[in-house]
Structures are given as structure tokens and as C-alpha cells.
Amino acid sequence: METDAAPSKQKASGADWDAIFADVNSWRGACMHHFSTVEMAVTETLLTLAKASSQSEKVRLRQLIGQRFEDLAAAIGPEGPFSAKGHAAFAKLTHYREHQESFRALLCHGAIKVTVDQNGDWLLVIRSLSIRSRQSERGLVVMERTEAQSRLADLKREGQHLASILGQLRKAAET
């Protein structure tokens, strides 16, 4: 909750916190949009493959998005029923997961603190807590605004490419 002291503190630091929070939230929202676009393409592809599959080559359709990524990888991977049609999509899906899955978890589940450097650029301090092998695993990531913008550009490019390849796979599976 903002107090009367906050505006003078804001002016003293020279930071326009409203603009900073708007920029951070815009960046985070753009990231979430690109994650959602890929997740939609993965789900649409799974539904198309399930419809095109025979009784002997069932495609799993689980609820959680991480499970759907696994189900799609199983369906189009080397041992999957759609391995021949899905070879390129499998490679791109694997690449996307290796480069973007931990970033998504960090943005969705991390506790984010915003700070400003001496030049007035924002930095994110992201703390995470997860459980691996029944043990807590804490993480800390510090990301400067320029690095964050670069991550967004990578996410957008990789996500659009994966969504495009999955669209091609859906068309191929429908025929």
C-alpha cells in the first residue's frame, strides 16, 4: 500500500515507478502471450493427431500443459505413431522446450522484485522455489531490461517458428 512518503521517495530517486511497472508488466504480458500461443498450437496439434490416429496408435490428451508437451513429443518422436510426419516438428519442439520451458516457469511461478540501476533501467530479481527429488531447490535470477527484451525477442521468434511447423503438421495429419 502506498503511503504519503512514497511520492517524495519516488521523486528523490528520480525513478518514474509507474512507467517502470508499466514497462515490466508490458514485457511480462508479451512473454505470456507468446507462451500461450505456443501452448494453444501444441493443444490443437494433439487434438488433430488424436483424431487422425487409429485404435492401435493412441495419442494421449492430458490436462496440464507440461503433460501436453510430453504427449506431443511422444506422438511425433522417433517411436511415436506420427514420427514420419512429425520429424521436423519434434526437433523444433525439443529445441523450444530446452530453451523456453524453464523461462516460462520462472515468469509464471517466480516471485519478482523490480529495482532500478543508476542509469534508470529496470532490473528484475526473480526468486523461485521448486521441489526436485523431494528436496527444495531455490533459484535466483537477475535480469536487466536489455537482457529481458532480448529474451522476449528469442521467445517470439522460436514460438512463431514452432507454431508454424505445428500448423504444417496438423495439415499433413488431416490428409
C-alpha positions as CSV (number, residue, x, y, z in Angstrom):
1,M,0.0,0.0,0.0
2,E,1.3,3.4,-0.9
3,T,1.9,6.0,1.8
4,D,2.4,9.7,1.7
5,A,6.1,9.2,1.9
6,A,6.2,7.2,-1.3
7,P,5.8,10.1,-3.7
8,S,8.7,12.0,-2.2
9,K,10.8,8.9,-2.2
10,Q,9.9,8.4,-5.9
11,K,11.0,11.9,-6.8
12,A,14.1,11.6,-4.7
13,S,15.3,8.5,-6.5
14,G,14.4,10.1,-9.9
15,A,12.6,6.9,-11.0
16,D,9.2,7.1,-12.5
17,W,7.8,3.9,-10.9
18,D,4.5,4.0,-12.7
19,A,6.3,3.9,-16.0
20,I,8.8,1.3,-14.8
21,F,6.0,-1.0,-13.6
22,A,4.0,-0.4,-16.8
23,D,7.1,-1.4,-18.9
24,V,7.8,-4.5,-16.8
25,N,4.2,-5.6,-16.9
26,S,4.0,-5.0,-20.6
27,W,7.1,-7.1,-21.2
28,R,5.9,-9.9,-18.9
29,G,2.5,-9.8,-20.6
30,A,4.1,-10.1,-24.1
31,C,6.1,-13.1,-22.8
32,M,2.9,-14.7,-21.5
33,H,1.2,-14.1,-24.8
34,H,3.9,-15.9,-26.8
35,F,3.9,-18.8,-24.3
36,S,0.1,-19.0,-24.6
37,T,0.3,-19.0,-28.4
38,V,2.6,-22.0,-28.4
39,E,0.5,-23.8,-25.8
40,M,-2.6,-23.3,-28.0
41,A,-0.7,-24.7,-31.0
42,V,0.5,-27.7,-29.0
43,T,-3.0,-28.5,-27.8
44,E,-4.6,-28.0,-31.3
45,T,-1.9,-30.3,-32.8
46,L,-2.5,-33.0,-30.1
47,L,-6.3,-32.9,-30.8
48,T,-5.7,-33.2,-34.6
49,L,-3.3,-36.1,-34.1
50,A,-5.7,-37.8,-31.7
51,K,-8.5,-37.5,-34.3
52,A,-6.2,-38.8,-37.1
53,S,-4.8,-41.7,-35.1
54,S,-6.0,-45.3,-35.3
55,Q,-7.1,-47.5,-32.4
56,S,-3.6,-49.0,-32.3
57,E,-1.8,-45.7,-32.2
58,K,-3.5,-43.7,-29.4
59,V,-2.4,-40.2,-28.7
60,R,-2.6,-39.1,-25.1
61,L,-4.5,-36.0,-24.2
62,R,-3.7,-35.0,-20.7
63,Q,-4.8,-31.8,-18.8
64,L,-1.6,-30.0,-17.7
65,I,0.4,-28.1,-20.3
66,G,3.7,-29.8,-19.4
67,Q,2.0,-33.1,-19.9
68,R,0.7,-32.0,-23.3
69,F,4.2,-31.1,-24.4
70,E,5.3,-34.6,-23.3
71,D,2.3,-36.2,-25.1
72,L,3.1,-34.3,-28.3
73,A,6.8,-35.3,-28.1
74,A,5.8,-38.9,-27.6
75,A,3.4,-38.8,-30.6
76,I,5.8,-37.2,-33.0
77,G,9.1,-38.5,-31.6
78,P,11.2,-41.4,-33.1
79,E,9.0,-44.1,-31.5
80,G,5.7,-42.2,-31.9
81,P,2.9,-43.0,-34.4
82,F,3.4,-39.7,-36.2
83,S,7.2,-39.8,-36.3
84,A,7.4,-39.8,-40.1
85,K,5.2,-36.7,-40.5
86,G,6.4,-35.0,-37.3
87,H,10.2,-35.3,-37.6
88,A,10.8,-31.5,-38.1
89,A,8.2,-30.6,-35.5
90,F,9.8,-32.9,-33.0
91,A,13.2,-31.3,-33.4
92,K,11.8,-27.8,-33.1
93,L,9.6,-28.8,-30.1
94,T,12.6,-30.3,-28.4
95,H,14.6,-27.1,-29.0
96,Y,11.8,-24.9,-27.8
97,R,11.4,-26.9,-24.6
98,E,15.1,-26.8,-23.9
99,H,15.3,-23.0,-24.3
100,Q,12.0,-21.8,-23.1
101,E,10.4,-24.1,-20.5
102,S,12.5,-23.0,-17.5
103,F,12.0,-19.4,-18.6
104,R,8.2,-19.9,-18.6
105,A,8.3,-21.5,-15.1
106,L,10.4,-18.6,-13.8
107,L,8.0,-16.0,-15.1
108,C,4.8,-17.8,-14.1
109,H,5.9,-19.1,-10.7
110,G,8.8,-16.9,-9.6
111,A,8.5,-14.1,-7.1
112,I,9.6,-11.0,-9.0
113,K,11.1,-7.8,-7.5
114,V,11.7,-4.8,-9.6
115,T,14.6,-2.5,-9.0
116,V,16.4,0.3,-10.9
117,D,20.1,0.7,-11.6
118,Q,22.0,4.0,-11.5
119,N,21.1,4.7,-15.2
120,G,17.3,4.4,-14.6
121,D,17.0,1.0,-16.3
122,W,14.9,-1.6,-14.5
123,L,16.2,-5.0,-13.3
124,L,14.2,-8.0,-12.3
125,V,15.2,-10.1,-9.3
126,I,13.4,-13.4,-9.7
127,R,13.3,-15.9,-6.8
128,S,12.0,-19.4,-7.4
129,L,11.3,-22.4,-5.2
130,S,10.6,-25.9,-6.5
131,I,10.8,-29.4,-5.4
132,R,13.2,-31.9,-7.0
133,S,13.6,-35.4,-5.7
134,R,11.7,-34.4,-2.5
135,Q,14.2,-31.6,-1.8
136,S,13.7,-27.9,-2.1
137,E,15.5,-26.2,-4.9
138,R,15.8,-22.4,-4.7
139,G,16.8,-20.2,-7.6
140,L,17.7,-16.6,-8.1
141,V,17.9,-14.8,-11.4
142,V,18.8,-11.2,-12.0
143,M,17.8,-9.9,-15.4
144,E,18.5,-6.4,-16.8
145,R,15.9,-4.7,-19.1
146,T,18.1,-5.2,-22.2
147,E,18.5,-8.9,-21.5
148,A,14.8,-9.2,-20.8
149,Q,14.0,-7.6,-24.2
150,S,16.4,-10.0,-25.9
151,R,14.7,-13.0,-24.2
152,L,11.3,-11.7,-25.4
153,A,12.6,-11.4,-29.0
154,D,14.0,-15.0,-28.8
155,L,10.8,-16.3,-27.3
156,K,8.7,-14.6,-30.0
157,R,10.9,-15.9,-32.9
158,E,11.1,-19.5,-31.5
159,G,7.4,-19.6,-30.6
160,Q,6.3,-18.4,-34.0
161,H,8.5,-20.9,-35.8
162,L,7.3,-23.8,-33.6
163,A,3.6,-22.7,-34.1
164,S,4.1,-22.6,-37.9
165,I,5.7,-26.0,-38.0
166,L,2.9,-27.4,-35.8
167,G,0.4,-25.9,-38.2
168,Q,2.1,-27.7,-41.1
169,L,2.0,-30.9,-39.1
170,R,-1.8,-30.5,-38.5
171,K,-2.4,-30.1,-42.2
172,A,-0.3,-33.1,-43.0
173,A,-2.1,-35.2,-40.4
174,E,-5.5,-34.2,-41.7
175,T,-4.7,-35.7,-45.2
